[in-house]
Amino acid sequence: MGTTTKKTIAIFRSNRRVYLSVALGVCVLFATAASASQPRPIGMVLDEADAMRSDANRSRFAELLEELNHRVAEASEEQSEQISYLNAYRTALAGSYKQAIAEAVDLFQRSKNADMRFRAAALALNGMAVQADYTGGLRQLESILPLVDQVKNIEVRRQGLGAGATLYNQVGQYELAIPLLEKIRQGGGLSPRTSCFTNYAELEALQGLGRFPEDGTADRYASKCEGNGEKLVAVFIRSFIARSLKAQGKIDEASRLLERLSREAHDIGYPAQISQVDSLLAEVRLLRHDLEGALRASASAVAAGEKTPTSAVSLVSAYKTQYQVAETRGDTIRALAAYKLYMQADKQNIDQVKAKELAYQIVRHETQQKAQQISLLSKQNEVLRLQQQVDKQSAQNSRLMVLLMLLVCGFVGYWAYKVKRVQISLKRWAETDALTQVSNRHSFSQTSRNALTDAARDGEEVAMVMFDLDHFKAINDRFGHGTGDWVLKEVAEVCRSFCRRVDQIGRLGGEEFAFLLRGYDARSAVRLSDDCRARLASIDTAPSGHSFVVTGSFGVTTTALSGYDLTRLLSHADNALYRAKREGRNRVYLYEPAAVSVESQFGEVMADNVVPLKAEPAAWA
């Protein structure tokens, strides 16, 4: 061994600890680099993205979804469907609800997984609710409720039930929302996010039913939501608290809370929330005689409310505040302009409430029809089963062939008779309102057009009367839908007592009814309408278990005023009805075409002149 080699060995031995440390460090660096180059399993990324769907984690959610879209080729079929769901959710989060609904419905139709179909349907339902497509949303809800027991993931089940409860709240069916919320809480163990939205929906329903808690429960719910990053929901809950404080006369306390909520709502930037908070803030500032502050808040509420279809109530409040401020200042021009906007918003809000009620009635009627069709198909299947049994018995025993054939003919004839009777019943149900047993809107329109054609040919005058029950939603909210249904039946009985065989009576939807009276001129129709109004007010409500007064607002027109076109007759009668509503309810108005158009300062033509023929003070207990 040479001298150089010996020196090298000696140097290595003296520094071997150093060399070993360096080698170990290099190995660790290579291992770290190798692990960094390997992406996480796609399932882990999916789980994290699903957990980051909250609005508070929007940026992180977008990053994870971008990674998943690049790696979709390595995903299984189930994971690919989950990525599609998250993409649809992001589309909804960005405000493109129509596209999000289309994507969710497509996923619902092609997926075979019950949990995924339920999630997709719930997402579509949420989008329809935001878009104010209440009929579509209620139909979607009817399609997912039968799937609840098939859903294995309890959080997925809770999300769908929560979406259904939210929709019921939006259409004013608060009593239907509460059982769904109770199902969500069954079993306990709610995630913070699910608990937050469940508590919010419960408070919204209780407020709608007039049972909002005043024991600090709402504030605790809001604090929990805020602690979990759900600031949007926390602000909504506290706006409920502010409204409750205002109703209790605690104006200063409500003002302090709303000032803070307004800043938070503007930071979040959700238009519906800004409109709701600022319209309430404007009311409170007006009560405190802060006119400038009330104007600023109401202007902010209007600007935000015009961006969303669900802010009708907030717009009514904001325009009313502007009108009251102008009136207080003695600025009649601005007061008149603001009052006009207020009345337009109020009419739109009434129309929206009616649309929600009509959507609920339509879907409920469709559900009943489906049940009837299923029952009919079941009976038809029973007929087929009996026929098969008869055929089998006939083949086994030829000696009883004649007897069996007679038996088959008897059964076929019997069931054909039963089916025919069911078909006749279905036709009658299709033309008759299921609750009141008077004509539905479609049947009323068809028979009325025929009657108008005959009357026009004979030169006979015909009257159209429309009336709407006053404060009917309040009856439903205060005493329940069972009492509301009782009222509608009693009203229908009153209407029948005023109709001859040649007249037509129909329920147009909700609490709205109409008469077509052949041979009636304006004076006779008004007299009959006033008699009917008086009869409604005299209905004894004791059998319902509650004490209240039923009143109606009537609009009247005739073919002498509006012609023989059904659409024009209904429109003119409806104009008179709305005037009766605006002028205090529980009265009769006759439509009369305007002789001179009155223009506002903006050049818009005012509504047709409607002349009051009878006015009575509205009664409500």
C-alpha positions in Angstrom: 0.0 0.0 0.0 1.4 3.4 -1.1 2.0 6.4 1.1 -0.8 8.4 -0.7 -3.4 5.6 -0.1 -2.5 5.4 3.6 -3.0 9.2 4.0 -6.4 9.0 2.3 -7.6 6.2 4.6 -6.4 8.2 7.6 -8.2 11.3 6.5 -11.5 9.4 5.9 -11.3 7.7 9.3 -10.7 11.1 11.0 -13.7 12.7 9.2 -16.0 9.8 8.7 -18.8 11.3 10.8 -18.8 14.4 8.7 -18.9 12.3 5.4 -21.7 10.1 6.8 -23.8 13.2 7.8 -23.3 14.7 4.3 -24.4 11.5 2.6 -27.5 11.2 4.9 -28.4 14.8 4.0 -28.1 14.1 0.3 -30.4 11.0 0.6 -33.0 13.1 2.5 -33.0 15.8 -0.1 -33.4 13.2 -2.9 -36.3 11.5 -1.0 -38.0 14.9 -0.4 -37.7 15.9 -4.1 -39.1 12.5 -5.1 -42.1 12.8 -2.8 -42.7 16.4 -3.9 -42.9 15.3 -7.6 -45.6 12.8 -6.7 -49.1 14.4 -6.6 -51.6 13.5 -3.8 -54.1 10.8 -4.6 -57.1 12.3 -6.5 -59.4 11.1 -3.8 -57.7 13.2 -1.2 -57.9 16.3 -3.4 -61.6 15.6 -4.0 -62.3 15.4 -0.3 -60.5 18.6 0.4 -62.3 20.4 -2.4 -65.7 19.2 -1.2 -64.9 20.5 2.3 -63.8 23.9 0.9 -67.1 24.7 -0.9 -67.8 27.4 1.7 -67.9 31.0 0.5 -65.1 31.7 3.0 -62.7 29.4 1.1 -63.6 30.3 -2.4 -60.0 30.9 -3.7 -58.7 27.6 -2.3 -61.8 25.8 -3.7 -61.0 27.2 -7.1 -57.3 26.1 -6.9 -58.3 22.5 -6.0 -61.0 22.3 -8.7 -58.5 23.5 -11.3 -56.2 20.7 -10.3 -59.0 18.1 -10.4 -60.1 19.3 -13.9 -56.5 18.7 -15.2 -56.5 15.2 -13.6 -60.0 14.1 -14.6 -58.5 11.4 -16.9 -57.2 9.5 -13.9 -60.5 9.6 -12.0 -62.9 6.8 -11.7 -66.5 7.1 -12.9 -67.7 8.0 -9.4 -64.9 10.5 -8.9 -65.6 12.0 -12.4 -69.2 12.6 -11.4 -68.1 14.3 -8.2 -65.8 16.6 -10.2 -68.8 17.4 -12.5 -70.9 18.3 -9.4 -68.1 20.6 -8.0 -67.9 22.3 -11.4 -71.7 22.9 -11.4 -71.4 24.2 -7.8 -68.6 26.7 -8.8 -70.8 27.9 -11.7 -73.6 28.6 -9.2 -71.2 30.3 -6.8 -70.2 32.6 -9.7 -73.8 33.6 -10.2 -74.5 31.7 -13.5 -77.5 29.9 -12.1 -79.1 28.9 -15.5 -75.9 27.1 -16.6 -75.5 25.6 -13.1 -79.0 24.3 -13.2 -78.5 22.7 -16.7 -75.2 21.1 -15.5 -76.9 19.7 -12.3 -79.9 18.4 -14.2 -77.7 16.6 -16.7 -75.7 15.0 -13.9 -79.0 14.0 -12.2 -80.2 12.3 -15.3 -77.0 10.4 -16.2 -75.8 9.3 -12.8 -76.7 5.9 -11.3 -75.5 6.7 -7.8 -78.4 7.7 -5.5 -76.2 10.0 -3.4 -74.9 11.9 -6.4 -78.3 12.1 -8.0 -79.7 13.5 -4.8 -76.8 16.1 -4.5 -77.3 17.2 -8.2 -81.0 17.5 -7.8 -80.6 19.6 -4.6 -78.1 21.9 -6.4 -80.6 22.4 -9.3 -83.3 23.1 -6.7 -81.2 25.8 -5.0 -80.5 27.4 -8.4 -84.2 27.5 -9.3 -85.0 29.0 -5.9 -82.5 31.8 -6.5 -83.9 32.4 -10.0 -87.4 32.6 -8.5 -88.4 29.6 -10.6 -90.7 28.4 -7.8 -92.7 26.0 -10.0 -89.6 24.3 -11.3 -88.0 24.2 -7.8 -91.1 22.7 -6.2 -91.2 20.1 -9.0 -87.6 19.3 -8.4 -88.3 19.0 -4.7 -91.1 16.5 -5.4 -88.6 14.4 -7.5 -85.9 14.2 -4.7 -88.0 13.6 -1.6 -88.7 10.0 -2.6 -84.9 9.5 -2.9 -84.2 10.5 0.7 -84.3 6.9 2.1 -81.9 5.7 -0.6 -79.2 8.2 0.2 -76.4 6.6 2.3 -74.3 9.7 3.0 -76.1 11.6 5.9 -74.5 14.9 5.0 -75.7 14.6 1.4 -79.2 13.8 2.7 -79.1 16.8 5.0 -78.0 19.2 2.2 -81.0 18.1 0.1 -83.5 18.4 3.0 -82.0 21.8 3.8 -82.5 23.0 0.2 -86.1 21.8 0.3 -86.8 23.7 3.6 -85.2 26.8 2.1 -87.6 26.6 -0.9 -90.6 26.1 1.3 -89.6 29.2 3.3 -89.3 31.2 0.0 -92.8 30.3 -1.1 -94.3 31.0 2.3 -95.0 27.4 3.3 -93.2 27.7 6.6 -95.1 24.8 8.3 -93.8 22.4 5.6 -90.2 23.6 6.1 -90.1 22.8 9.8 -90.5 18.9 9.5 -87.6 18.8 7.0 -85.4 20.7 9.4 -86.3 18.3 12.2 -85.2 15.4 9.9 -81.9 17.1 9.3 -81.2 17.2 13.1 -82.1 13.5 13.6 -79.1 11.5 14.7 -77.1 14.6 15.7 -73.5 15.1 14.7 -74.2 18.0 12.3 -71.2 19.6 10.6 -70.7 23.3 11.5 -71.8 24.4 8.1 -74.9 22.2 8.0 -75.8 23.3 11.5 -75.4 27.0 10.5 -77.7 26.8 7.5 -80.2 24.6 9.4 -80.5 27.1 12.3 -80.9 30.0 9.7 -83.7 28.2 7.9 -85.4 27.4 11.3 -85.3 31.1 12.3 -86.7 32.2 8.9 -89.6 29.8 9.3 -90.3 30.9 12.9 -90.2 34.5 11.8 -92.7 33.8 9.0 -95.0 32.0 11.5 -94.7 34.9 14.0 -92.9 32.8 16.5 -89.4 34.3 16.4 -87.5 33.5 19.6 -86.6 36.4 21.9 -84.4 34.4 24.4 -81.0 35.0 22.7 -81.2 31.8 20.6 -80.9 33.7 17.3 -77.7 35.6 18.5 -76.1 32.3 19.6 -76.8 30.9 16.2 -75.4 33.9 14.4 -72.2 33.7 16.6 -71.7 30.1 15.7 -72.0 30.7 12.0 -69.6 33.7 12.2 -67.1 31.5 14.0 -67.3 28.9 11.2 -66.6 31.5 8.5 -70.3 31.7 7.4 -70.5 35.5 7.6 -73.2 35.8 5.0 -75.6 33.6 7.0 -74.6 35.4 10.2 -75.6 38.7 8.8 -79.0 37.4 7.6 -79.7 35.9 11.1 -78.8 39.2 12.8 -81.1 41.1 10.4 -83.9 38.9 11.7 -82.9 40.0 15.2 -82.9 43.7 14.2 -86.4 43.3 12.7 -87.5 41.8 16.0 -86.0 44.7 18.0 -87.7 47.2 15.8 -91.0 45.5 16.3 -90.5 45.6 20.0 -89.9 49.4 19.8 -86.2 49.1 20.7 -85.2 51.5 17.9 -81.8 52.6 19.2 -80.7 49.0 19.8 -81.9 48.0 16.3 -80.2 51.0 14.8 -76.8 50.2 16.3 -77.1 46.6 15.1 -78.1 47.5 11.6 -75.3 50.1 11.2 -72.8 47.3 11.8 -74.7 44.8 9.6 -74.8 47.3 6.7 -71.1 47.6 6.7 -70.6 43.8 6.9 -73.2 43.2 4.1 -71.4 45.7 1.8 -68.1 44.0 2.5 -69.6 40.6 1.6 -71.2 42.1 -1.6 -74.3 39.8 -1.8 -77.1 42.1 -3.4 -80.1 40.4 -1.8 -78.5 40.8 1.7 -77.5 44.4 1.1 -81.1 45.3 0.0 -82.7 43.6 3.0 -80.4 45.1 5.6 -80.3 48.7 4.1 -84.1 48.8 3.6 -84.6 47.9 7.3 -81.9 50.4 8.2 -83.7 53.1 6.2 -86.9 52.4 8.2 -85.1 52.7 11.5 -83.3 55.9 10.5 -86.6 57.4 9.5 -88.1 56.5 12.9 -85.1 58.4 14.5 -85.8 61.4 12.2 -82.5 61.0 10.4 -84.0 61.9 7.0 -80.7 62.1 5.0 -79.5 58.8 6.5 -82.8 57.2 5.6 -82.5 58.4 2.0 -79.0 57.0 1.7 -79.9 53.6 3.1 -83.0 53.4 0.9 -81.1 54.3 -2.2 -78.5 51.6 -1.5 -81.3 49.1 -0.9 -82.9 50.0 -4.3 -79.6 49.8 -6.1 -78.9 46.3 -4.7 -82.5 45.1 -4.9 -82.8 45.7 -8.6 -80.0 43.2 -9.2 -81.9 40.2 -7.7 -85.5 38.9 -8.3 -85.9 37.9 -4.6 -85.8 41.5 -3.1 -89.4 42.6 -3.8 -90.2 43.2 -0.2 -87.0 45.2 0.4 -87.8 47.4 -2.7 -91.3 48.1 -1.4 -89.9 49.2 2.0 -87.2 51.3 0.4 -89.5 53.2 -1.9 -92.0 53.7 0.9 -89.2 55.3 3.0 -88.3 57.6 0.1 -91.9 58.6 -0.2 -92.3 59.3 3.5 -89.1 61.4 3.6 -90.2 63.5 0.7 -93.7 63.9 2.3 -92.1 64.9 5.6 -90.0 67.6 3.9 -93.1 68.9 2.0 -91.5 68.0 -1.4 -94.7 67.0 -3.2 -93.1 66.4 -6.6 -90.6 63.9 -5.2 -93.2 62.4 -2.9 -95.5 61.8 -5.9 -92.6 60.2 -7.9 -91.6 58.0 -4.9 -95.2 57.0 -4.2 -95.6 55.9 -7.8 -92.5 53.7 -7.5 -93.7 52.4 -4.2 -97.1 51.4 -5.6 -95.4 49.7 -8.6 -93.1 47.8 -6.3 -96.0 46.8 -4.0 -98.0 45.5 -7.0 -95.0 43.5 -8.2 -94.6 42.1 -4.6 -98.3 41.1 -4.5 -97.9 39.5 -7.9 -94.8 37.6 -6.7 -96.7 36.4 -3.6 -99.5 35.2 -5.8 -97.0 33.5 -8.2 -95.5 31.6 -5.3 -98.9 30.5 -4.0 -99.9 29.5 -7.5 -96.7 27.6 -8.0 -97.3 25.7 -4.8 -101.0 24.9 -5.9 -99.9 23.8 -9.4 -97.3 21.4 -8.1 -99.6 20.1 -5.4 -102.3 19.5 -8.0 -99.8 17.8 -10.3 -98.7 15.5 -7.4 -102.4 14.6 -6.8 -102.9 13.9 -10.5 -99.8 11.6 -10.5 -101.1 9.7 -7.5 -104.5 9.3 -9.3 -102.7 8.1 -12.4 -100.7 5.6 -10.4 -103.9 4.3 -8.8 -105.5 3.9 -12.2 -102.5 2.1 -13.6 -102.5 -0.2 -10.5 -106.1 -1.1 -11.3 -105.3 -1.7 -14.9 -102.4 -4.0 -13.9 -104.8 -5.8 -11.6 -107.1 -6.3 -14.6 -104.2 -7.8 -16.6 -103.2 -10.0 -13.7 -106.7 -11.4 -13.4 -106.9 -11.9 -17.2 -103.6 -13.9 -17.1 -105.0 -16.1 -14.3 -108.1 -16.7 -16.2 -106.1 -17.6 -19.4 -103.9 -20.0 -17.4 -106.9 -21.7 -15.8 -108.6 -22.0 -19.2 -105.6 -23.8 -20.6 -105.4 -26.3 -17.7 -109.1 -27.2 -17.8 -110.6 -27.3 -21.3 -113.9 -28.7 -20.0 -114.6 -25.3 -18.2 -113.6 -23.3 -21.3 -117.0 -21.8 -21.9 -117.5 -21.0 -18.3 -114.1 -19.5 -18.0 -114.6 -17.4 -21.2 -117.8 -16.0 -19.8 -115.9 -15.3 -16.6 -113.2 -13.5 -18.5 -115.8 -11.4 -20.4 -117.5 -10.6 -17.2 -114.3 -9.4 -15.6 -113.2 -7.5 -18.6 -116.6 -5.8 -18.9 -116.6 -5.0 -15.2 -113.1 -3.5 -15.2 -113.7 -1.7 -18.5 -116.7 -0.1 -16.8 -114.6 0.8 -13.8 -111.9 2.3 -16.0 -114.4 4.3 -17.9 -115.8 5.6 -14.7 -112.3 6.6 -13.6 -111.7 8.3 -16.9 -114.9 10.3 -16.5 -113.9 11.2 -13.0 -110.5 12.3 -14.1 -112.0 14.5 -16.8 -114.2 16.1 -14.2 -111.3 16.5 -11.8 -109.3 18.1 -14.7 -112.0 20.7 -15.1 -112.8 21.2 -11.5 -110.8 22.8 -8.7 -110.1 19.9 -6.2 -110.6 22.0 -3.1 -113.7 24.2 -3.9 -115.4 22.0 -6.5 -115.9 25.0 -8.8 -114.4 25.4 -12.3 -110.6 25.7 -12.4 -109.0 28.5 -14.5 -108.6 26.4 -17.7 -112.2 25.2 -17.6 -113.6 28.6 -16.7 -111.7 30.3 -19.6 -112.9 27.7 -22.1 -116.6 27.8 -21.1 -116.5 31.6 -20.8 -115.1 32.0 -24.4 -118.0 29.9 -25.7 -120.5 31.9 -23.7 -119.1 35.2 -24.9 -119.2 33.9 -28.5 -122.9 33.1 -28.1 -123.7 36.4 -26.4 -121.9 38.4 -29.1 -123.9 36.6 -31.8 -127.2 37.3 -29.9 -126.2 40.9 -28.9 -126.6 40.0 -25.3 -124.6 42.0 -22.6 -122.3 40.0 -20.3 -120.6 41.1 -17.0 -117.3 39.9 -15.7 -116.7 40.0 -11.9 -113.3 39.2 -10.3 -112.7 39.2 -6.6 -109.8 38.4 -4.3 -110.0 37.5 -0.6 -108.4 40.2 1.7 -105.5 39.2 4.0 -105.9 35.5 3.0 -102.1 34.9 3.5 -102.5 36.2 7.0 -105.2 33.7 7.7 -103.0 30.9 6.5 -100.0 32.1 8.5 -102.0 32.8 11.6 -104.4 29.9 11.7 -102.8 27.3 9.3 -103.6 26.1 5.8 -106.4 23.9 7.1 -108.3 27.0 8.1 -107.4 28.6 4.8 -108.9 25.7 2.9 -112.0 25.9 5.0 -112.4 29.5 4.1 -112.0 28.8 0.4 -114.7 26.1 0.5 -117.1 28.5 2.4 -116.5 31.2 -0.2 -117.2 28.8 -3.0 -120.5 27.9 -1.4 -121.4 31.6 -1.2 -120.5 32.1 -4.9 -122.7 29.1 -6.0 -125.7 30.7 -4.3 -125.4 33.8 -6.6 -125.0 31.8 -9.9 -127.6 30.7 -12.4 -127.2 27.8 -14.7 -126.2 30.1 -17.6 -123.5 31.8 -15.5 -119.9 30.7 -15.1 -117.9 30.6 -11.8 -114.2 29.7 -11.5 -111.3 29.8 -9.1 -108.5 31.5 -11.0 -105.8 30.6 -8.5 -105.0 31.0 -4.8 -107.8 33.1 -3.3 -108.9 34.7 -6.6 -112.4 33.9 -8.1 -114.4 35.1 -11.1 -118.0 35.2 -12.3 -119.3 35.5 -15.9 -122.8 36.7 -15.8 -125.0 36.6 -18.9 -127.6 39.3 -19.4 -126.2 41.5 -16.7 -125.5 45.2 -17.2 -123.0 47.2 -15.1 -125.6 48.2 -12.4 -126.9 44.7 -12.0 -123.4 43.2 -11.8 -122.3 45.8 -9.2 -125.4 45.1 -7.1 -124.8 41.3 -7.2 -121.1 41.9 -6.4 -122.0 44.0 -3.4 -124.5 41.4 -2.2 -121.8 38.7 -2.5 -119.3 41.0 -0.7 -121.8 41.4 2.2 -122.4 37.6 2.3 -118.7 36.9 2.5 -118.4 39.3 5.4 -121.2 37.5 7.2 -119.6 34.0 7.1 -119.6 32.4 10.5 -116.0 31.3 11.1 -116.8 29.5 14.4 -116.9 26.0 12.8 -113.2 26.5 11.8 -112.3 26.8 15.5 -111.1 30.5 15.1 -112.8 33.9 15.1 -112.0 36.2 12.2 -113.8 38.1 9.4 -113.7 37.1 5.7 -113.8 40.0 3.3 -113.2 40.4 -0.5 -112.3 43.1 -2.9 -114.3 43.1 -6.2 -113.6 44.4 -9.7 -116.5 44.6 -12.3 -116.6 45.2 -16.0 -119.1 44.4 -18.8 -119.0 43.8 -22.5 -120.4 47.2 -23.0 -117.2 48.6 -21.5 -114.6 46.1 -22.5 -115.9 44.1 -25.5 -116.4 40.4 -25.9 -112.8 39.4 -25.7 -112.2 37.3 -22.6 -108.6 38.4 -22.0 -109.6 42.1 -22.1 -112.6 41.5 -19.8 -110.3 39.7 -17.3 -107.7 42.4 -17.5 -110.1 45.3 -17.0 -111.8 43.5 -14.1 -108.4 42.8 -12.6 -107.5 46.5 -12.9 -110.7 47.4 -11.0 -109.9 44.7 -8.4 -106.4 46.1 -7.8 -107.9 49.6 -7.3 -110.2 48.1 -4.7 -107.2 46.6 -2.9 -105.3 49.9 -3.0 -108.3 51.9 -1.8 -108.7 49.9 1.4 -110.1 46.5 0.4 -113.6 45.1 1.1 -115.3 47.1 -1.6 -116.6 47.0 -5.2 -115.2 49.0 -8.1 -116.5 49.2 -11.7 -114.0 49.6 -14.5 -114.5 52.6 -16.8 -112.2 53.5 -19.7 -110.3 56.7 -19.1 -111.8 59.7 -20.9 -108.6 61.8 -20.5 -105.1 60.3 -19.9 -103.2 61.8 -17.0 -99.5 62.0 -17.4 -96.9 62.0 -14.6 -93.9 64.2 -14.7 -92.0 61.5 -16.5 -94.5 61.3 -19.3 -95.9 58.0 -18.4 -99.7 57.4 -18.9 -101.6 56.6 -15.6 -103.8 53.5 -15.3 -107.3 53.3 -16.7 -109.9 55.2 -14.7 -111.7 52.8 -12.2 -114.8 54.2 -10.6 -115.8 53.1 -7.1 -119.4 51.9 -6.9 -119.3 50.7 -3.3 -116.8 51.2 -0.5 -116.8 49.5 2.9 -114.1 49.7 5.6 -112.0 46.5 5.6 -112.6 44.2 8.6 -110.0 41.9 10.1 -109.9 40.1 13.4 
